[in-house]
Amino acid sequence: MTTLLLRDAEILLTMGEPPGQIAGGGLFIRDNVIEAAGPSDELPQEADEEIDARGMVVLPGLINTHHHLYQTLTRALPGAQDVELFDWLTRLYPVWGEMNDEAVYTSSIIGMAELVLSGCTTSTDHLYIYPNDSTLDSTIRAAQEIGLRFHPTRGSMSLGKSKGGLPPDHLVEGEDQILADSRRVIEQYHDPKRYSMLRVGLAPCSPFSVSGDLMRKTAELARASEKVMLHTHVAETADEETFCLEKFGARPAEYMRQLGWVGPDVWWAHAIHLNDDEIQMLADTGTGVAHCPTSNMRLGAGIAKVRQMREAGVNVGIAVDGSASNDGNDLLLETRMALLLQRVQGGASAFGVMEALELATLGSAAVIGRDDLGKLAPGMAADFIGIKTDRLAMAGGAVHDPVASLLLCAGKQVDLSVINGRVVVTGGQLRDIDLEGVIAVHNKLAGAMSAKHPLPEDRRNE
């Protein structure tokens, strides 16, 4: 067994109940589990490895509850910059159709590197498109190389244009094939144990890209396995609401309820267009929500009622969403956006810094079914980050309130990240990853994909 001692943090922010702020705090870790948290002079004074955290705010690692890592390949793509969801998808589907397994792996490394450097220690991913030789396996390989705690979801699309769906027919899969591969990845990769570094979920993409029959069979498959969760997009846009009313005779949330897609083993991405009764239904059933503020703004989708959801008792977590509807993978910035966007809707006192940090830690942990993440306390996984306060972006702010400055002052990356008891970032740099080389390969792949589907000449001034 190995031990790790972090000591003398300017502030140790535990996010416990209540969330304590311990000046001069520290952590004692044995293997991958926190054994003690508190004032540094009350902790064991020797360990196999020590971290001097002077000048840092140390807090639990942030948890990302919804993502499409492959979309780093189509960030800022012309023709998809200034359109809403359905037109955005129509522009991007053909380009994504050029993706191969190398592109899946490389884009995952890029997205995960950004996430980790922005404070993320656990991330989900929703890969729902499998052109050419693309596999979920390559996202898992990337997470293992980066050192990220990972919840990949085996996404799917089965309803092509010819059957009334939105995606092109050549990008959808047969439902038997989807279910067979879903079963395979669960059997091959899913680890339900406490402190697991890898849990697989199942995630048919959306009401406009899969059949109701696939949704039901996917839920049956997941619920026959231990701690396999269910995930999908719900109530993201007004267009989706119109589609569901016309095709199914029900609003998106009600359609999900009819399919059995509610419960503590289910979480929805976005959940913007919900009425009061639907929010209460989420609370009553324990269904979670991944809040994606930047993506929602970027696509003009709307503002989720996070304040109302939390007051009703809904588990809400933070998410960056796909890198082509956010164009970034910065989870600390996303947490800041959640704070500010709720104030746009409800006023300056509508949402506080600690509430936003709770979204990104304990809230996100609850959404993805983890009771071993999200706070710094004995028995919890050793996932934490450190941010130095003597940086330009926090000058002045750190004097007055270092914790509030984490979100109110923009423009920072973490200086330290420990995941599962292992140092992944030190001195603000990722260990063991040649980012310069990966970026070069990634950009070459991105250029080759988009070159095959240029924007028509009559749209190039959009």
N, C-alpha and C positions, 0 to 999 in steps of 0.2 A: 504494500500500500504506500502511496506517496501523499505528501502533505504540501499545502500551499498557504502561505500567510500573507494577506494584504493588510497593511497597517498605515495609520496616520493620515487617513483621508481627511481633507478639509471638512467634507460632510459625507457621511454615509446615509443615503436615502433608502430606507428599507422597503417602502411601499407595503408595510404590514398593516395591521389593523389596531390602532391608527397608524398611518405612514410616518414612522419616526425619522427625525433628522439628528444624527449623532455626530457631533463635532469630534474630530480626531478618531473616527470610527475605523473598524477593521473587520476582516473576515478570516476565519480559520476553516480550511477546506481539507477534507480527507478524500482522496481520489476525485470523484466527481460530485460530491455532496457537501453542502455547507454544514459544518459541525457547530460553529459558533459565530455570532454576529454581535458586535457591541463596541464599547470603548477599547481602543487598542491595548491599553495597559491591563485589561481584564482577560485578554486572549492568551493562549500559549505563545511563548516568545521565540520558539524555534520551529523551523519547518524545513522540508527539503528544498523548497523554493520560496523566496520572499519578494514581494512587490512593495516598493515605497510609493505610496499614493499621496504624498504631500502635495498640496495645491490642486487636488482633484475633487470633483463631486463624483462619487461612485454610486451607482444605482442599478437595479435589475436590468438585464438585457431587454431590449424592445422586441415585440413579437408582431410579425406581419401576417395578417389573416387572409389576404387575397392578392394574387399576383399572376401575371403571365410573362414569365421570364424571357421567352423567345422573342417578345416584342421589342427588345432592345435593338433588334435588326431593322426595325422600321420606325425608329424615332424620327419625328419631324418630317415624315415623308410628304412631299408635295401632293396635294389633292386630298390629304387626310388631316390637314392642319386646322381647317376652319369649318368643319361640317359636323353634324350631329351623328348619333350612334349608327343608325342603319346605313347612311351614306358613307360613314367612316369605315364600317365593315365591308361594304361593297367595294370600296377602293382597295382595301388591304387584303381581302381573301386571296386574290390571284397571286400577290407577292408572297404571302405566307405559303402558298401552294408550292413554291420553289424550294422550300426549306428541306434540308436533309439532316441526318443525325449529327454530323459534325457541327452544323449550325445550331442545333438544339443544345449540344454540349457547350459550345463556345459562348453562346448568348447567356447560358446559365451561369458560367463563370463570371461574365461581365456584370450581370445583374446582382449576383450574390456578393461580389466584391464591393459594389456600391452599397448594398444593404449593410454588410458587416461594418464597413467604415463609417456608416451613419448610425450605428448603435444597435442594429438588428442582430439578435443571437438565435432566433427561431423564425423560420419563414415557411409559409405554405406556398404552393404553386398550383396553377390550374392550366395544365397542358391538355387542350381539347382538339388539337389538329395534328394529324400524323401522316403528312405527305411523304412520299418516297420511302426512305428507310428510317424515318424519325421514330424514336422510342422514348418512353418515360425513363428508361434505365439511365440515359445519358444525363438527365437532370440529377439523378441520385448520385452518379459518379462525381459530378461537379460539386455537389454539396459535401461529399466525403472528402474531396481534395481541399476545399476551402475550410472545412471544419464547422460548417453551419448545421445547427439542429434543424431537421427538415420534415415537413409534412406535405409531400407531393400528392396531388390528386389526379387520378386517371380520368381525365375529361373525355368528352365524346360529343360528336355531332352525327346524327343519323337521318335528319330530315332535310333533304336537299330541295332546291327550287322546284323540281318537277313534282314534289309531294307537298308543296305549299310552304316550305321553309325558306329561310333567307340565304344560307350558304350555297355555293355552286355544287352540283351533284358530284363532281369529281373529288370534292374535299370531304365528303361524308363517308362513314364506314357502315358496314352491315351490323345489325344489332347483335347477332350471334357472335361476330368477331369482337365487338366491343365487350360483351359480357365475358367471353373467354379470356381476353387479355386482362380485364379487370380482375378476374379470379387469379390469373397468373401472378400479377404484381403483388397482390395481397399475400399469396402463398410464398412468394420469393423474398419479399422485402419487409412486410409489415411486422413491427415489433411493438406489442401492446404494453410491455412492462414499464414500470415507473422508471423515470430518467431516460426513456428511450430517445435515441437520436434520430429515429426514422419511423414514422407512422404514415401509412398510405390511406388516402381517402378516395371516394368515388364521386365523380362530378360531371354528370351530363350538363352540357353547356348552358342551355337556356330554353324557355318555352317555345322559341321560334326556331330551334335547331335540333330538337329531339322529339320523339313521340312520347305520349303518355305511357304507353306500354313499356318503353325502355326505362322511363323514370321509375315505374313500379318494380320492374325486375331488378334494377340497380339497387333500389332500397332493400329488397329482399336479400340480395347477395351481401350487401354491407352488414345487414343486421344478423346474418348468420355467422359473422366473424366478430371477434372481440375488439371493441374500441375502433372499429372502422367507421369513420364519420362520412356524412353526406354533405355535398356543397354544390351550389349553383347560383346563377344570376337571377335575381327577382326584383321586379318593380324598379328598374333602373331609369326608364324613360316613359314619357307619355305615349310614344309609338308602340312600345311593348304592351301597354295597357289596352290600346285600341286593338292590337293584334289578338290578344287573349280574349277580349270581349267578343270579337267577330268570329274567332275560330272555336273557342271553348265555351262561350256564354258566361264567362266569369272573369273577374279581375285577377291579375297574376297571383296575389296572395291567396285568394280563395281557391284558385286552380291548384296551387301547391298543397293546400290543405286537403283537397279532394284526393290528391295523389298519395297522401301519406307523407309528404315531405315537410313535416314539422316535428319538433321534438328536441330533446337535449343532444341528440346525435346529429343534428342538422344545423348548418349555418348558411345564411344567404348573403351574397354580395350586393351592396348598394342599398336596397330597400328604401328608396327615396319616396316613391309615390304610394304611401300607405295612409289609410284613414285611421281614426281613433280606434275603431273596433279591431282593425287588423294589427295595430300595435299591441293592443291588449291580448290578442290571440298569440302573438309571439311570446309575450311575457308568460301567459298561462301554460304554454306548451314547452317553454324553455328553449325555443329556437333562437339561435344567435345571429348577429348581424356584423358583417365586415364593412366598416365605414371608410369610404374612399374619397375624401374631400377634394383633392386636386383633380383627379379624373372626372369627378362630377362637375367641377367647374370648367375644366378643359373642354368637355363635350356639351356643356350647357344643359346638363341633365337635371339639375336642381339641387336643393339643399336637403339632406336627410334630417329628420326630426330627432336628432341625437338626444337633446335635452328631454324631450317627451318620452323617448324610449327608455332612457335611464330611470326616469321617475316612475315609469310603469313597471320596471323590474326586468327589462330586456338586457341580456348580455350583449354588449357592444364592444368591438375591438377596432383597431386601426389597421389600415391597409394602403399600400401605395398603388394598387391595381397595376394593369399592364403598362409596360414602358412605352407604348405607342399612344396611350391616352393620358399618360402622366408625363412621359418623356424623361422621367427620372426614377431613381430607386433610393431616395433619401428618406428613411423612416423617421428620423428626428425632425426633419422639415415637415413631413406629413403630419406629425403630431402637432406641430405649430399651426399648420393649416386647419386642423380640426378645431383647435382652440379659437382661431380667428373667425372661421366661417360660422360657428355657432353665435358669435357676437354680431356678425352681420345680420343674422336672423332674429336674435333676441336681445341685443343691446350689450353694452360693455361688461355688464355683470352676469351675463347669461352663462358663461363657462369659464372656469378658473384653470390655472396652470396645473394644480394637483389633479383636477378631474381629467385633463388631457393626458397627463402622464399615467394616470390609472387606466385610461383607454388602452394605452400602448403596452401595458404590463399585465396587471391582474385581469383587466377586461378582456384583452386579447387571449390570455391563457384560458379563461373560462369559455370563450367562443370556440376554441379548438379542442376543448375537453381535457385540459391539462391542469391538475391541481398541484403539480410539482414545479411550476414555473411562475414568474411574475413578482416574486418578492424575495428579499434577502433575510432568511431566517433558518434556524436549524432544521434539517431534513429536506430542504429545498435544493433543487439542482444548482450547481455552481456556474451560473450564467450571469455575468455582470459586466458593466462598462464603466470606464472612467473618462472624464472630460476635464482638462486643465482649465482653470479659471483665469490664468494670466495671459489670455490670448486677446488679440485685437478686438474681436467681435464682442467680447464680454467686458472690455475696459469700462469702468464706471459701474456697470450693472452688477458685476461680481462682488463689488464692495458692499452694495446695498442688499442684494438677495441672490446668492449664487444659484439656488434652485430655480427661481423664477427666470433667471437669465438664460437657463438652458433652452427655454422656448421663446421668451419675449425678445431675446437678442438672436438674430438670425446669423447663419454662415459659419458652421463649424462641423468638424468630424471628430470622432472619438480618438483619444490618445491610447486607450487601453480597451481590449475586449478579451474576456475569458469565457469560453464556451465549454461546458461539460468538464470544468476544471482544467482546461488547457488554454494557454495563452495563444490567441489567434492574431491579435493586433497589439503591437508594442511600439511606442514612439510614433503613433499615428500611421504605422505601416503594416500591411498584411505580411505575415510570415509565409515563406515558401511558395509564393505565387508571382510569376513573371508577368505582371500586368501589361507591360509594354509589348511583349510578344503576343499576348492574347488579343489586345486591342487591334493590332495589325491584321491578324487573321480574321477577327470579327468584322472589321471594316471592309475587307476584301469580300467576304461572304455577303454582307449587306448590299454592297454595290452590285455584285453579280445578280442577286435576287431582284433588285429593283430595276436593273437595266432591261430585264425581260418584259417589264410591264410599265413602260414610261407613261407619264400623264399625256393624254391626247393634246394636240397642239392648241385646240380651242379652249383648254382649261389651264394653260400654263401661266396665265396671269392671275389665277385665283389666289 
